[in-house]
Each structure stands twice: as C-alpha cells, then as structure tokens.
C-alpha cells in the first residue's frame, strides 16, 4: 500500500459537498459562492480571447510573475490616494486560492501558529491544512475581529500570520472597520507578524463608502494582499493576484515557478485585452446593482420566514449572509437529516468553518447565483423547517 506523506490526513471538511450541492438541479443551493452566470461579460471576453489569439505570443511562455501590462492595470485598479501600487509589487496567481497556498508554503513549518477569524473561509483552511499549522481562533464582531482577543493571542503564542477577509467576510459578510484596520496594523508591527489580507469581494460593495485596504494602509511591510478576477469577471478564468513587498515577492515567485511555472499566457492576454477595451468599473457597478437586489430579496425573506430564535447578519456587499441558531442545534446534522430531504435546500454548515472550536450552530447562505423568485422560495422552505424544528424538543440535539 502506498504510504502518503505525514501532512496528508483523511479530510472530510465539506468542501466537495458545496460543489455537489451547487450542481444538483433538484436542490435550491445556497451553498456555493458562485457569481451569477448571467452577469459574466461573455461576448466581451469572447472578443478579447479572439483578439489575443491573433498574436502567437499569447500561446507562448511569458514568465512566472505574469504579464507586465496586466499587472500594471491591476496596480492601477487597486491604487488609491493613500498609496500607489506598481506592477513590480504584483504576482499573478491561479485565482486568489493559489495565493493562500503560496503564502502558507513560504511561511509555515509544522506547528506554526496561524490566527484565523471565527468563522472563516473553508477554502483557506483547506490550503493551510497541508502545512500542518496550529490554529488560533479570534471571534468576529459586527465590525470585524475582536482585537482584544487577538492581542492576547499574540502575547501568548508565536504566530506566523494573521488571516483576515476584511471586506464582506466569507462566511459572515462582516467588514473590518477603519479603526480596527489601523489597530490591526499596529499589532502586526508590534508583534512582527504578517497579515494575509484576502479580498476577493472588496469591489462588491452595495452601499456605504469603501474603506482603504490593509495593503494601502501598511507602512511597515507587514501585509500580503490577495485579489481575484473570479468574483468580478469569471471564476473560470482562474486568475488572481498577490501584492506584497519585494522581500516576500521574490521567494513567492520562485515558489510559483516550482508550482505551475506561470499562469496561462492566453488568459492573461485576454484579460489584458478586455481591460484595454472596457471599463471594469462600469461592469462592477452593473454587478453590484444586480447583487444588491438579490441580497435585499434574501434579507426580506429571512425577516419574514425565520423564527425569532435565529439571528442573521446584514452585510453591505459581498456574497454571503450568516445565520446563527440556538447553541444546541447542529446545522450539519440538520442539513443531512431534515433540510436536504424535506426542503430540498442546501447551505454550508458552520462546524468546518471553525478549525478549533467547530461551532456547529451556524450556517452560510449565498444569494448571488439564484434569481429572486428562487431565493424567496428557498428561504421560505428553510424558514418553515427551522420554525418546526425549533418548536420540537426532540430536535434539540441536532
């Protein structure tokens, strides 16, 4: 029998279930964080790919860091009055997911400390797990991480990096306030720890004013920041970016070279062509208008159909709403035993989103990839089941 590496452990974190539910036509799936198919700029991307194919260089190797002209456009997109970024600070990746893996590969030895928000993004935990870290959970508040708990953690444990999704967090939809962003950077400097800023939803704000990224506020070289075209153009493109200082970018680029040599030259060229020919901000504005209506539909339905004992977040953007049920409910068991067979509705249970405490009484809903009528119907079904379950003591241990 083949002996796997020690770092490979049996794992059933539910990540495969998310995609299975999303592709099952018999279900109303609120599980996967899919953007809406109808909002992809399909005709424009088709033209961009066709234009790229007229030049044979788009079919050739290009370099591990990625196409310079595209990196320059990304730098312009993420720059602000606070800070101007350059192409030299950017590495193109296979979606932001590869940025998570490369960062963990660069920084982590087995047992090293990683701070994560509680709850956090399941895909990040999946990426980090291969490097066998020790996780430290920091609870989330309405305005982001509880920095008092974070500071106590940094005082008592050696931590290699702090993983945060500051804008419309996955799974809760919460946003880290400006004061907490500034305080978090001060803590990173004081304890000399890297902040891994994961911001695929940053552009998807439906109301309120945009807050500066952690990378743009960083003056002491403590931030690695990730972005992606997956949520703003198409996840099938599999292209994202990593932004950091040259000290970290050089070894990260070497790691990418050993991982996949480079991202697809054709995809990079096509996106570069698309950005030459179209205003990305206009496209994002149209997406935000559509997604805002979907989120409003879900929030209104949750208000009407959920029992009073269930609480939920009210984000101002992003992809997700997070529900918290009474502490004695296991939403994973509830999904398998009751919700899937009776309501034909899927969601992401919370236990796998807490790598240490495995809190089981929460669930994540996605609203972006369904039409408003289906959102309404799915929430109604979910609410009816939850109302019945919470009224029956025999379900209390689910």
N, C-alpha and C positions, 0 to 999 in steps of 0.2 A: 504493500500500500504506500502511496506517495505521502511523504511527511511534509506538511506545509510549514512555512516559516512561523516562528513563535508569535509574530504580530497578527497572524491570521486566525481569528477566533470565530466560532459559529455566531452568526448575527441574524436576527430577525427584528429589525428596527421599524418595519412597516413601510420602508421607502418603496419597495416594489409594489406593495398594496395600493399606494397612492396612484401609480400609473395604471395599474389594473382597473381600479375603480373608474378612473377618468376615461378609459377606453371601452367601458361596458355600456352599451346603448340601453340596457334595461334599467340602469340606475340614473338618478339625478345626482351627479357627483359635484360636491363642494370641496372635494379632497385636493386635487392637484392645483398648483399655482400656475395654470395656463393663461397666457394672454388670449384675447379673443381673435379667432381666425379671421373674422370679417374686417378686422382693423389692420391686418398686415398690408403694407403698400405693395401688393403683389405685382401689379402692372409696372410700377416704377422700378422694383427690384429686377423684374424680368428684363427690362430695358438696360439696367445697369450691368447685369451679367452679360447680356449680349454685347454691349459696348466693350466690356473688359475682354471678351474673347476675340476681339479684333486685333489684340496685341498679344503675341505669343509669350511675352514676358510674364503674363498672368498665369501661365501654366508651368512656370519655372520656379526653382527655389528662390527665396528672397532674403532670408536672414531671420535669426531667432527672435530678435526684438520686434519684428513686424514692419510692415510698410511705413516708411517715414512720413509720407504725405498724409496717411490716415492717422498716424499718431499725432501729427501736428493739428489736425482737425479736432481730434478728441481733446487735446490740450486746450484748444480754444473753447470747446464746449464746456469744459469743467473749470475754466478760469473765472475769476471774479475780481471785483475791485480790491478785494483783500489780498489776492495772490494770483499771479500769472504763472501758469504751468507751461512747460515746453515738451516737445517730442522726446527729448533726451531723458525725461523723467518717467516715460511710459513704456511698459512692456505689454504687447498684445497677447492674449491668452485664449484658450478654448473655453469661452464663457468665463464668468467670474468664478465658477466652480474650480477651474484649474488654478486660479489664484489662491484659493483656500488650500489646496493640496501643496502647491509650491511653497507657500509660507510655512505650513506645518513641517514640510520636509526640510526646509532651511533651518528652522529654529528648535525643533523638538527632538530631545532624546527620550527614551522610555522613562516615564515617571515625572517628566517636567510638568509644571503647573500651567494650566490654561483657564482663564476666567471666561465664563460664558453667561449671558443673560438667561434668566429662568422664567419662562421657557425660551428656547432658541430654535434656530433653523436646523431641521433634521439633516439636511444635506451637508452642513458644515460639520456636524458631529460625525457623520459617515466619513468625511475626508480626514478629520483629525484622528479618528479612532485607530487608523493604520499605524500611527506613530506612538501609540500607547501613552497618551498623556494622563495626568491626574487632573480631573475637572474640579473647578470651584464655581458653584452657582452663586449668582447675585440676583436677588429678586428684582422684578420690574415694577416701577410705579407708573402713574399716568404720564409723567414727563421723563421716562427712561429709567436707567439703572439706579438702584439705591446706592448712592455713593458712600454713605456711611458704612454699609456692609462691605463695599468694595475696598475702602481704605483699611478696614480691619483685616480683610483677606490679604491685602498686600503687605500689611505689617507683620503678619504671622506666617506667611507662606512665600516660597520662592516661585514667582510667576514669570513665564517667558513671554506670554502675550495675553492681551485682553481682546476678546472677540465681541464686536458690537455691530448691530444693524441700526444706525441712529435715525434713519428716515423710514417711517411706516414699517416698523419692525415685523419680521416674519417670526412668529405667527400672530402677534397681538395687534399690529398696526400702530403701536405707540411711537412717538417721536421724542428723541432726546432734546431737551430744552437747550437754549443758548447758554444759560448759566451753567448747566451741567456739562455741556461740551467743553467750556472753558475750564471747569473744575477737573474734568476727566484728564485733560491735557496736563494740568498741573500735577496731578497724581502720577501720570506716566513719567513726567520729568523727575519728580521727587524720588520715585522708586525705580527709575530707569527700566521701564517696561514698554514693550511695543504695543501699540493699539492697532488691531486689524479691523479697519472700517470697511464693512460690506454694504454697498449702497446701490443695489440694482433697482430700487424703487424711488430713488431720490427725485427724479423728474416727474413722478406721477403724483403731484400734489393737486388736490381738487379745490382747496380753499385755504386761506391764510397765506402768510408770507414765507418764502423759502428761507431756511436757516443755512448759515455757512457750513460747509463740510468740515469735518475734523482735519482733513488734509490741508484745507485752506487756512485754518487757524493755527496749524502746527508751526512753531518757530524753533523747535529743538530736535527735529528729525526723529520723531518717535511714532510716526504713522505710516502704515502701509494701507493704501486705499484701493478698493476694488469697484469696478463698474462693469456694465454689460449692455450689449445691444439686444439681449434676449427679450427684455420686457418692453423695449421702446421701438424695436423693428421686428425681430422674429427670433424665437429660440432655436429654430432650425439652422440659423447661420452659425451658431456656436462660436461667437466671438465676443470677447470681453477685454478688459484692460486692468492693469495693475499700475499704481502710481506710488513711487517712493524715491528715496534718496539714492544717489549713485553707489554709496557704500553697500546698500542692500540690493539694488537693481542688478549689479554685475553678477553676484552669485545666483540670484533668482533666474537671470537669463541663461546662465550656464546649466542650471537645473532643468529649465525648459528645453534646452538643446538636447539634453540627455533623455528627456521625457518623450518629446514628439518632433524634435528638430525645429519646427516652426508651425505657426497657424497657416491655414490654407491661403496660398497666394491669390487664388481666384476669388475666394470670399472676401479677403481684404481689399482686393482691387475693385470688386463690385460695390462694396460699401463705400469705398472712396469715391467711386463714380456717382453713386446715389447722393452722397453729401455734396458733391460738386453741383448737381443738377436740381436739388430740392432743399427746402428749408426744414431741417429736422424739428425745429421748434414749432412750426405750424402743424406738423404731423403729430407731435406730442400733445399739442393743445386739443386736437380732434380726439385723440385717445382719451384724454382726461375728461372731456365733456361726456363721452360715452360711458366711461367707467364711473364717473360721478353719479350718473343716473342709475346705473346698476347697483352701486353701493347704497344709494338712497332707497331703492326698492327693497333691498335686503334689510336695512335698518328699520324701515317702516313695518315690514313683515315681522321682524323679530319683536318689535314693540307690540304688535297685535297678537301674535300667536304663542309667544313663550310664556311659561308660568313665571310668577313673580320671583321664585327662588333662583332663577337663572339670571346671571349678570352677563353683560357683554360690552366690549369696547366700542367706541365710536371714533374711528380714525378720520383723518382729514385727507387721506390719499392711500396709495398702495393697492394691495391685492386682497387683504385679509381682515376678517373680524374674528375675535376670540371670545368664546363663551366659557364661563365658569359655573359649574353645577355644584350642588351641595357636596361636602367633602367625602361623604360615604358612597358616592357614585363613581364607578369605574367606567369611563366612556368607551374604553376599548371593548370590554365585555358587553356593554350596552349596544355598541355598534354591531357586534357579531350575533348576539342573541336576539335582539329586538329590532333595531333600526334598519339594518340591511334586509332582513326577511320580511318585515311588515311594512316599512315605509318606502323601501327601495331608494334610500338616500344614503350617500357616503360623505364622510368627513374625516379629518385627521385627529385621532385621539391624542391626548397630551402626554401620556406616560413616557414615550420615547423622546419627547422634546425637553425633558429634564434628565440630564445624564447621571445625576447623583440621586436626587430625591424621588424621581419617577412619579411625580404627582399625576394622578390618574383622573381627576375630576374636571378636566378642561377639554376643549375641542376647538379646532381651527376650521373656519369656513372661508372658501374662496368665492368671489362674486363676479369675476371678470369674464369668464368663458361661457356664461349662460345668458340667454335672453331674459328679459324681465318677467315674462309670464312663467318661465320655468323656475326662476328664483323664488317667485311668490309661491308656487305650488310646492317646491321642495321645503321651504321654511314652514309652510302650513303643515305638511306631513310631519316634519321634525317636531314642531311645536305640539301637535296633537299627541304624539308618542310621549314626549317629555312630560306633558301635563298628566297623562295617565300614569306614567312610571313614578313620578314624584308623589302621586296620591296613594300609591300602593306600597305598604311597608315591606312586602315580600321581595321588592326590587331593591331594597335599600343597600344591599351589599354588592350590587352590580358594579 
